[in-house]
């Protein structure tokens, strides 16, 4: 079986696949037109985010058995097109869930304790204890919107902080455990003081977190987004932050992450957000650790092994 790798991957990917007696062509610099011209020779395709996997790209895939996404999200893959062609879709949320959970935890603690702001002030010779007084996480109610690999891993980290953790997932039920209470959306909106987003990007979720949704919460002060930027309308969040109806936000993802080529309207919102001290921003790195980079390969190859054994 021949496998084509079209994105930069941890160097372990080729040896791991070779151990499964798979032939690997590692071509991270290949462009879309080149992929289309040669993809017919391969039974497997491994991607990250560079290339959109759609009908055009799949038009010559007579042999293709699977597409493996090196990461959790599959929003760059037209899943229905794979299903039409009986091509399996594999992803690896188990590979970066720990990295994402730790990063989300770090963003929340930094937001509550003003660590990023205090650091800069001290470096500039300002010693302001009162202005940097923190907020304790203990006793707060945290709502998790989505309870898959990422939400579950974050909840596990939160469990030692003495806070109440509630979760709502539109696609699954029966996941309550010793430290997480499964609730409906109405209860989450009634109780959550902090909202952490762990939902996939798809047609149903695009722009779902808007003013109407957020104003439906009775006690919400903070929001964290380490899922996908397109699920949260930033201009709506900005209004709530500037009006004081929300106290802060931690954002690892944005609606448009090409921040050097934003439209005027997008640039205005982005600049306004960056001017707010109660907003923490990171460049889509929540699941991007040195460990997860390699771990994703191990998860993918194990799933590929299981699939190959069934053929």
C-alpha positions as CSV (number, residue, x, y, z in Angstrom):
1,X,0.0,0.0,0.0
2,X,1.4,3.4,-1.0
3,X,0.8,6.5,1.3
4,X,1.2,10.1,0.2
5,X,2.0,12.6,3.0
6,X,1.3,16.2,1.7
7,X,2.1,18.3,4.8
8,X,4.9,18.9,7.2
9,X,4.9,16.1,9.9
10,X,7.0,15.0,12.8
11,X,10.0,13.1,11.4
12,X,8.7,9.9,13.0
13,X,5.8,9.5,10.4
14,X,7.8,7.7,7.7
15,X,9.5,5.1,10.0
16,X,6.2,4.4,11.8
17,X,4.4,3.7,8.5
18,X,7.3,1.7,7.2
19,X,7.0,-0.5,10.3
20,X,3.5,-1.4,8.9
21,X,5.1,-2.4,5.6
22,X,3.6,0.7,3.9
23,X,5.4,2.6,1.2
24,X,5.6,6.3,2.0
25,X,6.1,9.3,-0.3
26,X,6.8,12.3,2.0
27,X,6.0,15.5,-0.1
28,X,5.3,18.3,2.3
29,X,6.0,21.0,-0.4
30,X,3.7,19.5,-3.0
31,X,1.0,21.9,-4.3
32,X,-2.7,21.2,-5.0
33,X,-2.3,20.7,-8.8
34,X,0.5,18.2,-8.2
35,X,-1.5,16.3,-5.7
36,X,-4.4,16.0,-8.1
37,X,-2.1,14.7,-10.8
38,X,-0.5,11.9,-8.8
39,X,-3.1,11.0,-6.1
40,X,-4.5,8.2,-8.3
41,X,-1.4,6.1,-7.5
42,X,-2.0,6.0,-3.7
43,X,-4.1,4.1,-1.3
44,X,-3.6,6.5,1.6
45,X,-3.4,10.3,2.0
46,X,-2.1,12.0,5.1
47,X,-2.9,15.7,5.5
48,X,-2.9,18.6,8.0
49,X,-4.4,21.9,7.1
50,X,-2.6,23.1,4.0
51,X,-4.9,21.6,1.4
52,X,-8.7,21.4,1.2
53,X,-9.9,17.9,0.5
54,X,-12.9,18.2,-1.8
55,X,-14.4,16.7,-4.9
56,X,-11.9,18.3,-7.3
57,X,-8.9,16.9,-5.4
58,X,-10.5,13.5,-5.1
59,X,-11.5,13.2,-8.8
60,X,-8.7,10.7,-9.6
61,X,-8.8,8.6,-6.4
62,X,-9.7,5.2,-7.8
63,X,-7.4,3.4,-5.3
64,X,-7.7,5.7,-2.2
65,X,-8.8,3.8,0.9
66,X,-8.3,6.5,3.6
67,X,-7.6,10.2,4.3
68,X,-5.8,10.7,7.6
69,X,-6.0,14.1,9.2
70,X,-3.0,14.8,11.5
71,X,-5.0,16.6,14.2
72,X,-8.4,16.7,15.7
73,X,-10.5,19.0,13.4
74,X,-11.6,17.8,10.0
75,X,-13.1,21.1,8.8
76,X,-10.7,21.1,5.8
77,X,-12.2,17.8,4.6
78,X,-15.5,17.4,2.7
79,X,-16.7,14.4,4.6
80,X,-19.6,13.7,2.3
81,X,-17.2,13.4,-0.7
82,X,-15.2,10.8,1.1
83,X,-18.4,8.9,2.0
84,X,-19.5,8.9,-1.7
85,X,-16.2,7.3,-2.6
86,X,-16.2,4.9,0.3
87,X,-13.0,6.5,1.6
88,X,-12.4,6.2,5.3
89,X,-11.6,9.4,7.3
90,X,-9.2,9.1,10.2
91,X,-8.2,11.9,12.7
92,X,-6.2,12.0,15.8
93,X,-7.8,14.0,18.6
94,X,-6.2,11.7,21.2
95,X,-2.8,13.0,20.0
96,X,-3.2,16.6,21.1
97,X,-6.0,16.6,23.7
98,X,-3.5,16.8,26.6
99,X,-1.6,19.7,25.0
100,X,-4.9,21.5,24.4
101,X,-6.2,20.9,27.9
102,X,-3.0,22.2,29.5
103,X,-2.9,25.3,27.3
104,X,-6.6,26.0,28.0
105,X,-5.8,25.7,31.7
106,X,-2.9,28.1,31.3
107,X,-4.9,30.7,29.5
108,X,-7.7,30.6,32.1
109,X,-5.3,30.9,35.0
110,X,-3.4,33.7,33.3
111,X,-6.6,35.5,32.6
112,X,-7.8,35.2,36.2
113,X,-4.5,36.2,37.7
114,X,-3.4,38.8,35.1
115,X,0.0,37.0,34.8
116,X,0.7,38.3,31.3
117,X,-0.1,41.9,32.2
118,X,1.8,41.8,35.5
119,X,4.8,40.4,33.8
120,X,4.9,43.2,31.3
121,X,4.4,45.8,34.0
122,X,7.2,44.5,36.2
123,X,9.5,44.4,33.2
124,X,8.7,48.1,32.6
125,X,9.4,49.0,36.3
126,X,5.8,49.1,37.5
127,X,5.1,47.4,40.8
128,X,1.2,47.4,41.1
129,X,-0.1,44.7,43.5
130,X,-3.6,46.1,43.8
131,X,-4.1,46.6,40.1
132,X,-3.1,43.0,39.5
133,X,-5.3,41.4,42.2
134,X,-6.4,38.0,40.9
135,X,-9.7,36.1,40.8
136,X,-9.9,32.5,42.3
137,X,-11.1,29.7,40.2
138,X,-12.3,27.8,43.2
139,X,-16.0,27.9,43.6
140,X,-16.7,29.0,40.1
141,X,-19.0,27.2,37.7
142,X,-17.4,26.3,34.4
143,X,-19.5,25.3,31.4
144,X,-18.0,23.1,28.7
145,X,-19.7,23.4,25.3
146,X,-18.8,20.1,23.7
147,X,-17.5,17.1,25.6
148,X,-15.3,15.1,23.3
149,X,-11.6,14.4,23.6
150,X,-10.7,18.0,24.2
151,X,-13.6,18.9,26.6
152,X,-13.0,15.8,28.6
153,X,-9.2,16.4,28.9
154,X,-9.8,20.0,30.1
155,X,-12.4,18.8,32.6
156,X,-9.9,16.4,34.0
157,X,-7.4,19.2,34.7
158,X,-10.1,21.4,36.1
159,X,-11.3,18.7,38.6
160,X,-8.6,19.5,41.1
161,X,-9.4,23.2,41.4
162,X,-12.5,23.0,43.5
163,X,-14.9,24.4,40.8
164,X,-18.2,23.1,39.5
165,X,-17.9,21.6,36.0
166,X,-21.0,21.3,33.8
167,X,-21.1,20.2,30.2
168,X,-23.5,20.1,27.3
169,X,-22.9,18.3,24.1
170,X,-25.5,18.3,21.3
171,X,-24.2,15.0,19.9
172,X,-23.7,12.8,22.9
173,X,-25.3,12.0,26.3
174,X,-24.5,9.8,29.3
175,X,-21.1,11.2,30.0
176,X,-21.5,12.5,33.6
177,X,-18.7,11.3,35.9
178,X,-17.3,12.0,39.3
179,X,-16.3,15.6,38.4
180,X,-18.5,16.6,35.4
181,X,-22.3,17.0,35.4
182,X,-24.0,16.6,32.1
183,X,-26.7,19.3,31.7
184,X,-28.9,20.7,29.0
185,X,-28.2,24.0,27.3
186,X,-30.8,25.8,29.4
187,X,-29.1,24.8,32.7
188,X,-25.7,25.7,31.3
189,X,-26.9,29.2,30.4
190,X,-28.5,29.6,33.8
191,X,-25.4,28.6,35.8
192,X,-22.1,28.9,33.9
193,X,-19.8,31.8,34.9
194,X,-17.1,30.7,32.5
195,X,-17.7,29.1,29.1
196,X,-15.1,27.0,27.4
197,X,-15.7,26.0,23.7
198,X,-14.9,22.5,22.6
199,X,-17.1,22.1,19.5
200,X,-16.1,21.2,15.9
201,X,-16.4,23.6,13.0
202,X,-19.2,22.5,10.7
203,X,-22.2,24.0,9.0
204,X,-24.3,23.8,12.1
205,X,-21.7,25.4,14.4
206,X,-20.4,28.2,12.2
207,X,-21.2,31.5,14.0
208,X,-23.3,29.8,16.6
209,X,-21.7,31.7,19.5
210,X,-23.1,35.1,18.8
211,X,-24.7,38.0,20.8
212,X,-28.0,36.2,21.2
213,X,-26.4,33.0,22.4
214,X,-24.1,34.7,24.9
215,X,-26.8,37.0,26.2
216,X,-28.8,33.9,27.0
217,X,-26.4,33.2,29.9
218,X,-27.5,34.6,33.2
219,X,-24.1,34.7,35.0
220,X,-21.4,34.5,32.2
221,X,-18.3,36.6,32.8
222,X,-15.6,34.8,30.8
223,X,-15.2,32.8,27.6
224,X,-12.4,30.6,26.3
225,X,-12.1,29.4,22.7
226,X,-9.6,26.8,21.9
227,X,-11.8,25.0,19.3
228,X,-12.2,26.8,16.0
229,X,-12.4,30.5,15.4
230,X,-15.3,30.5,13.0
231,X,-17.7,29.3,15.7
232,X,-17.5,32.6,17.7
233,X,-18.5,35.9,16.2
234,X,-15.8,38.3,17.4
235,X,-17.6,41.5,16.7
236,X,-20.4,40.3,19.0
237,X,-17.9,39.3,21.7
238,X,-16.2,42.7,21.4
239,X,-19.5,44.5,22.1
240,X,-20.1,42.5,25.2
241,X,-16.6,43.0,26.5
242,X,-16.6,46.8,25.9
243,X,-20.0,47.2,27.4
244,X,-18.9,45.3,30.6
245,X,-21.5,42.6,30.2
246,X,-18.5,40.2,30.0
247,X,-15.3,40.5,32.0
248,X,-12.8,38.7,29.8
249,X,-11.9,36.3,27.0
250,X,-9.1,33.9,26.2
251,X,-8.8,33.2,22.4
252,X,-6.4,30.7,20.8
253,X,-8.3,30.9,17.5
254,X,-9.9,33.6,15.4
255,X,-12.5,33.8,12.7
256,X,-9.8,34.8,10.2
257,X,-6.3,33.8,11.4
258,X,-4.5,35.5,8.5
259,X,-4.0,38.6,10.6
260,X,-1.8,40.4,8.2
261,X,-4.4,40.4,5.4
262,X,-7.6,41.1,7.2
263,X,-10.5,43.1,5.6
264,X,-11.1,46.5,7.1
265,X,-14.0,45.3,9.2
266,X,-12.1,42.4,10.5
267,X,-9.0,44.5,11.2
268,X,-11.1,46.9,13.2
269,X,-12.4,44.2,15.5
270,X,-9.0,42.5,15.8
271,X,-7.3,45.8,16.8
272,X,-10.1,46.6,19.3
273,X,-9.7,43.1,20.8
274,X,-5.9,43.5,21.1
275,X,-6.3,46.8,22.9
276,X,-8.4,45.2,25.7
277,X,-6.3,44.1,28.7
278,X,-9.0,41.6,29.7
279,X,-8.3,39.6,26.4
280,X,-5.6,37.0,26.0
281,X,-4.6,35.9,22.5
282,X,-2.4,33.0,21.3
283,X,-1.8,31.9,17.7
284,X,-3.7,28.6,17.4
285,X,-1.2,26.7,19.5
286,X,-3.4,25.1,22.2
287,X,-2.9,21.6,20.8
288,X,0.6,22.3,19.4
289,X,3.3,21.0,21.8
290,X,6.5,19.2,21.1
291,X,5.0,16.1,22.6
292,X,1.7,16.3,20.6
293,X,3.5,16.7,17.3
294,X,5.0,13.3,17.7
295,X,2.0,11.7,19.6
296,X,-0.3,12.5,16.7
297,X,1.8,10.3,14.4
298,X,1.5,7.4,16.8
299,X,-2.3,7.8,17.1
300,X,-2.7,8.0,13.3
301,X,-0.4,5.0,12.5
302,X,-2.2,2.9,15.0
303,X,-5.6,3.7,13.4
304,X,-4.1,3.1,10.0
305,X,-2.8,-0.2,11.1
306,X,-6.3,-1.3,12.3
307,X,-7.8,-0.1,9.0
308,X,-5.2,-2.0,6.9
309,X,-5.7,-5.2,8.9
310,X,-9.4,-5.1,8.0
311,X,-8.8,-4.8,4.3
